[in-house]
Amino acid sequence: MSSQKIALEGRTRLPGRIQDVIVDCGSAVTQALNGSGSNAVLHATLKSFSNMDSVIDNTINNVNKLESLVHHMNTQLNNVESK
């Protein structure tokens, strides 16, 4: 954890743990910026990564629908076989 403190206006102070998390996130972003060599590359990577969330959600929904269809088809198959 960093010993840096975040300056806030007035008497408002963040709890120590929250302040440490914010400082650590800032350090991680700074490290990523320095390591990427280009803000454009980092921006494109972050944008692609954030877009994956909706793709993953849609994939989960589609897999659940397929699972439901397979279950119904198995039920129908069992009904046909039992006749």
OpenMM code with the backbone's topology and positions (N, CA, C; nanometers):
from openmm import Vec3, app, unit

residues = "MET SER SER GLN LYS ILE ALA LEU GLU GLY ARG THR ARG LEU PRO GLY ARG ILE GLN ASP VAL ILE VAL ASP CYS GLY SER ALA VAL THR GLN ALA LEU ASN GLY SER GLY SER ASN ALA VAL LEU HIS ALA THR LEU LYS SER PHE SER ASN MET ASP SER VAL ILE ASP ASN THR ILE ASN ASN VAL ASN LYS LEU GLU SER LEU VAL HIS HIS MET ASN THR GLN LEU ASN ASN VAL GLU SER LYS".split()
positions = [
    Vec3(0.0828, -0.1164, 0.0000),
    Vec3(0.0000, 0.0000, 0.0000),
    Vec3(0.0883, 0.1242, 0.0000),
    Vec3(0.0391, 0.2253, -0.0582),
    Vec3(0.1173, 0.3472, -0.0729),
    Vec3(0.0950, 0.4391, 0.0458),
    Vec3(0.1935, 0.5231, 0.0710),
    Vec3(0.1805, 0.6186, 0.1807),
    Vec3(0.1227, 0.7509, 0.1327),
    Vec3(0.0854, 0.7597, 0.0052),
    Vec3(0.0281, 0.8826, -0.0486),
    Vec3(-0.1092, 0.9074, 0.0128),
    Vec3(-0.1454, 1.0321, 0.0219),
    Vec3(-0.2776, 1.0692, 0.0714),
    Vec3(-0.3481, 1.1503, -0.0348),
    Vec3(-0.4773, 1.1321, -0.0440),
    Vec3(-0.5580, 1.2037, -0.1415),
    Vec3(-0.6115, 1.3300, -0.0751),
    Vec3(-0.5831, 1.4433, -0.1359),
    Vec3(-0.6283, 1.5706, -0.0801),
    Vec3(-0.7743, 1.5923, -0.1162),
    Vec3(-0.8549, 1.6185, -0.0164),
    Vec3(-0.9966, 1.6464, -0.0377),
    Vec3(-1.0273, 1.7858, 0.0141),
    Vec3(-1.1300, 1.8459, -0.0432),
    Vec3(-1.1696, 1.9794, -0.0007),
    Vec3(-1.2448, 1.9719, 0.1314),
    Vec3(-1.2305, 2.0744, 0.2100),
    Vec3(-1.3055, 2.0836, 0.3344),
    Vec3(-1.2592, 1.9819, 0.4368),
    Vec3(-1.3533, 1.9377, 0.5178),
    Vec3(-1.3217, 1.8452, 0.6263),
    Vec3(-1.3466, 1.7002, 0.5882),
    Vec3(-1.3850, 1.6761, 0.4651),
    Vec3(-1.4171, 1.5410, 0.4214),
    Vec3(-1.2903, 1.4566, 0.4146),
    Vec3(-1.2948, 1.3377, 0.4728),
    Vec3(-1.1820, 1.2453, 0.4663),
    Vec3(-1.2351, 1.1075, 0.4322),
    Vec3(-1.1623, 1.0401, 0.3477),
    Vec3(-1.1979, 0.9030, 0.3146),
    Vec3(-1.1405, 0.8092, 0.4200),
    Vec3(-1.2097, 0.7003, 0.4483),
    Vec3(-1.1498, 0.6001, 0.5371),
    Vec3(-1.0184, 0.5497, 0.4769),
    Vec3(-0.9274, 0.5102, 0.5623),
    Vec3(-0.7940, 0.4704, 0.5192),
    Vec3(-0.7917, 0.3606, 0.4152),
    Vec3(-0.8741, 0.2584, 0.4323),
    Vec3(-0.8736, 0.1460, 0.3381),
    Vec3(-0.9224, 0.1882, 0.2002),
    Vec3(-1.0254, 0.2732, 0.1957),
    Vec3(-1.0764, 0.3210, 0.0670),
    Vec3(-0.9711, 0.4065, -0.0008),
    Vec3(-0.9062, 0.4910, 0.0755),
    Vec3(-0.8016, 0.5762, 0.0202),
    Vec3(-0.6867, 0.4911, -0.0342),
    Vec3(-0.6502, 0.3856, 0.0378),
    Vec3(-0.5437, 0.2964, -0.0095),
    Vec3(-0.5826, 0.2275, -0.1398),
    Vec3(-0.7089, 0.1858, -0.1515),
    Vec3(-0.7555, 0.1210, -0.2744),
    Vec3(-0.7487, 0.2177, -0.3918),
    Vec3(-0.7914, 0.3416, -0.3704),
    Vec3(-0.7878, 0.4417, -0.4776),
    Vec3(-0.6447, 0.4682, -0.5215),
    Vec3(-0.5550, 0.4816, -0.4253),
    Vec3(-0.4144, 0.5063, -0.4577),
    Vec3(-0.3553, 0.3870, -0.5319),
    Vec3(-0.3882, 0.2646, -0.4873),
    Vec3(-0.3371, 0.1451, -0.5542),
    Vec3(-0.3904, 0.1340, -0.6968),
    Vec3(-0.5179, 0.1682, -0.7182),
    Vec3(-0.5744, 0.1667, -0.8544),
    Vec3(-0.5037, 0.2688, -0.9423),
    Vec3(-0.4778, 0.3853, -0.8869),
    Vec3(-0.4046, 0.4873, -0.9619),
    Vec3(-0.2654, 0.4404, -0.9982),
    Vec3(-0.2003, 0.3717, -0.9058),
    Vec3(-0.0667, 0.3179, -0.9335),
    Vec3(-0.0722, 0.2120, -1.0426),
    Vec3(-0.1756, 0.1275, -1.0394),
    Vec3(-0.1896, 0.0240, -1.1420),
    Vec3(-0.2114, 0.0861, -1.2795),
    Vec3(-0.2944, 0.1898, -1.2869),
    Vec3(-0.3188, 0.2573, -1.4146),
    Vec3(-0.1916, 0.3246, -1.4640),
    Vec3(-0.1188, 0.3886, -1.3732),
    Vec3(0.0075, 0.4524, -1.4117),
    Vec3(0.1062, 0.3495, -1.4645),
    Vec3(0.1148, 0.2353, -1.3976),
    Vec3(0.2044, 0.1290, -1.4420),
    Vec3(0.1629, 0.0775, -1.5796),
    Vec3(0.0326, 0.0611, -1.6014),
    Vec3(-0.0153, 0.0145, -1.7318),
    Vec3(0.0150, 0.1167, -1.8407),
    Vec3(-0.0030, 0.2448, -1.8094),
    Vec3(0.0283, 0.3494, -1.9071),
    Vec3(0.1765, 0.3500, -1.9419),
    Vec3(0.2607, 0.3376, -1.8412),
    Vec3(0.4045, 0.3370, -1.8658),
    Vec3(0.4470, 0.2126, -1.9432),
    Vec3(0.3857, 0.0997, -1.9145),
    Vec3(0.4227, -0.0252, -1.9803),
    Vec3(0.3690, -0.0384, -2.1210),
    Vec3(0.2575, 0.0267, -2.1493),
    Vec3(0.1961, 0.0107, -2.2815),
    Vec3(0.2716, 0.0871, -2.3887),
    Vec3(0.3361, 0.1944, -2.3514),
    Vec3(0.4097, 0.2741, -2.4484),
    Vec3(0.3203, 0.3660, -2.5294),
    Vec3(0.1919, 0.3465, -2.5233),
    Vec3(0.1011, 0.4298, -2.6009),
    Vec3(-0.0352, 0.4330, -2.5339),
    Vec3(-0.0871, 0.5519, -2.5145),
    Vec3(-0.2210, 0.5645, -2.4579),
    Vec3(-0.3260, 0.5070, -2.5515),
    Vec3(-0.3033, 0.5179, -2.6821),
    Vec3(-0.4009, 0.4675, -2.7792),
    Vec3(-0.4123, 0.3161, -2.7710),
    Vec3(-0.2985, 0.2481, -2.7563),
    Vec3(-0.3001, 0.1018, -2.7458),
    Vec3(-0.3725, 0.0598, -2.6191),
    Vec3(-0.3401, 0.1254, -2.5086),
    Vec3(-0.4051, 0.0929, -2.3824),
    Vec3(-0.5545, 0.1213, -2.3889),
    Vec3(-0.5932, 0.2328, -2.4484),
    Vec3(-0.7348, 0.2678, -2.4603),
    Vec3(-0.8094, 0.1633, -2.5431),
    Vec3(-0.7518, 0.1224, -2.6546),
    Vec3(-0.8162, 0.0219, -2.7397),
    Vec3(-0.8291, -0.1109, -2.6664),
    Vec3(-0.7273, -0.1479, -2.5907),
    Vec3(-0.7317, -0.2728, -2.5153),
    Vec3(-0.8396, -0.2685, -2.4085),
    Vec3(-0.8465, -0.1589, -2.3341),
    Vec3(-0.9487, -0.1455, -2.2301),
    Vec3(-1.0891, -0.1434, -2.2890),
    Vec3(-1.1053, -0.0785, -2.4030),
    Vec3(-1.2365, -0.0730, -2.4684),
    Vec3(-1.2789, -0.2125, -2.5129),
    Vec3(-1.1874, -0.2874, -2.5715),
    Vec3(-1.2182, -0.4243, -2.6138),
    Vec3(-1.2528, -0.5115, -2.4941),
    Vec3(-1.1769, -0.4958, -2.3875),
    Vec3(-1.2009, -0.5744, -2.2671),
    Vec3(-1.3376, -0.5430, -2.2073),
    Vec3(-1.3752, -0.4153, -2.2031),
    Vec3(-1.5045, -0.3785, -2.1458),
    Vec3(-1.6203, -0.4228, -2.2346),
    Vec3(-1.5994, -0.4291, -2.3654),
    Vec3(-1.7039, -0.4765, -2.4559),
    Vec3(-1.7284, -0.6258, -2.4412),
    Vec3(-1.6315, -0.6980, -2.3901),
    Vec3(-1.6462, -0.8422, -2.3740),
    Vec3(-1.7525, -0.8782, -2.2710),
    Vec3(-1.7812, -0.7889, -2.1782),
    Vec3(-1.8799, -0.8167, -2.0742),
    Vec3(-2.0160, -0.8472, -2.1345),
    Vec3(-2.0604, -0.7666, -2.2303),
    Vec3(-2.1906, -0.7913, -2.2930),
    Vec3(-2.1867, -0.9181, -2.3775),
    Vec3(-2.0740, -0.9463, -2.4404),
    Vec3(-2.0611, -1.0692, -2.5197),
    Vec3(-2.0723, -1.1910, -2.4286),
    Vec3(-2.0073, -1.1848, -2.3137),
    Vec3(-2.0130, -1.2959, -2.2186),
    Vec3(-2.1550, -1.3148, -2.1674),
    Vec3(-2.2244, -1.2058, -2.1349),
    Vec3(-2.3635, -1.2155, -2.0890),
    Vec3(-2.4523, -1.2783, -2.1955),
    Vec3(-2.4378, -1.2359, -2.3205),
    Vec3(-2.5175, -1.2933, -2.4290),
    Vec3(-2.4865, -1.4408, -2.4477),
    Vec3(-2.3606, -1.4781, -2.4359),
    Vec3(-2.3224, -1.6182, -2.4500),
    Vec3(-2.3845, -1.7023, -2.3396),
    Vec3(-2.3820, -1.6518, -2.2178),
    Vec3(-2.4438, -1.7237, -2.1057),
    Vec3(-2.5928, -1.7421, -2.1299),
    Vec3(-2.6610, -1.6373, -2.1760),
    Vec3(-2.8043, -1.6478, -2.2055),
    Vec3(-2.8309, -1.7506, -2.3145),
    Vec3(-2.7487, -1.7503, -2.4194),
    Vec3(-2.7675, -1.8465, -2.5283),
    Vec3(-2.7423, -1.9891, -2.4821),
    Vec3(-2.6423, -2.0099, -2.3988),
    Vec3(-2.6150, -2.1439, -2.3465),
    Vec3(-2.7308, -2.1904, -2.2588),
    Vec3(-2.7862, -2.1013, -2.1785),
    Vec3(-2.9015, -2.1376, -2.0958),
    Vec3(-3.0218, -2.1746, -2.1815),
    Vec3(-3.0439, -2.1012, -2.2904),
    Vec3(-3.1540, -2.1338, -2.3811),
    Vec3(-3.1320, -2.2698, -2.4462),
    Vec3(-3.0083, -2.2954, -2.4890),
    Vec3(-2.9773, -2.4252, -2.5490),
    Vec3(-2.9968, -2.5384, -2.4487),
    Vec3(-2.9582, -2.5154, -2.3260),
    Vec3(-2.9762, -2.6162, -2.2221),
    Vec3(-3.1241, -2.6467, -2.2020),
    Vec3(-3.2060, -2.5431, -2.2031),
    Vec3(-3.3502, -2.5617, -2.1896),
    Vec3(-3.4068, -2.6398, -2.3079),
    Vec3(-3.3623, -2.6055, -2.4290),
    Vec3(-3.4084, -2.6780, -2.5477),
    Vec3(-3.3681, -2.8249, -2.5427),
    Vec3(-3.2467, -2.8533, -2.5008),
    Vec3(-3.2011, -2.9924, -2.4900),
    Vec3(-3.2856, -3.0674, -2.3881),
    Vec3(-3.3163, -3.0029, -2.2765),
    Vec3(-3.4002, -3.0662, -2.1748),
    Vec3(-3.5381, -3.0995, -2.2319),
    Vec3(-3.6000, -3.0052, -2.3034),
    Vec3(-3.7323, -3.0289, -2.3621),
    Vec3(-3.7262, -3.1373, -2.4691),
    Vec3(-3.6207, -3.1380, -2.5472),
    Vec3(-3.6071, -3.2416, -2.6498),
    Vec3(-3.5895, -3.3792, -2.5858),
    Vec3(-3.5152, -3.3877, -2.4768),
    Vec3(-3.5005, -3.5153, -2.4065),
    Vec3(-3.6331, -3.5621, -2.3491),
    Vec3(-3.7105, -3.4684, -2.2970),
    Vec3(-3.8427, -3.5025, -2.2448),
    Vec3(-3.9317, -3.5563, -2.3558),
    Vec3(-3.9315, -3.4895, -2.4705),
    Vec3(-4.0112, -3.5355, -2.5842),
    Vec3(-3.9633, -3.6713, -2.6337),
    Vec3(-3.8331, -3.6924, -2.6374),
    Vec3(-3.7785, -3.8205, -2.6804),
    Vec3(-3.8209, -3.9315, -2.5854),
    Vec3(-3.8159, -3.9054, -2.4570),
    Vec3(-3.8594, -4.0055, -2.3590),
    Vec3(-4.0073, -4.0368, -2.3744),
    Vec3(-4.0893, -3.9357, -2.4044),
    Vec3(-4.2325, -3.9582, -2.4258),
    Vec3(-4.2564, -4.0435, -2.5491),
    Vec3(-4.1824, -4.0183, -2.6556),
    Vec3(-4.1983, -4.0955, -2.7794),
    Vec3(-4.1520, -4.2391, -2.7573),
    Vec3(-4.0421, -4.2583, -2.6877),
    Vec3(-3.9895, -4.3926, -2.6640),
    Vec3(-4.0793, -4.4741, -2.5727),
    Vec3(-4.1497, -4.4086, -2.4816),
    Vec3(-4.2351, -4.4815, -2.3878),
    Vec3(-4.3666, -4.5255, -2.4505),
    Vec3(-4.4007, -4.4743, -2.5680),
    Vec3(-4.5272, -4.5110, -2.6330),
    Vec3(-4.5136, -4.6351, -2.7131),
] * unit.nanometer
topology = app.Topology()
chain = topology.addChain("A")
for resn in residues:
    res = topology.addResidue(resn, chain)
    for name in ("N", "CA", "C"):
        topology.addAtom(name, app.Element.getBySymbol(name[0]), res)
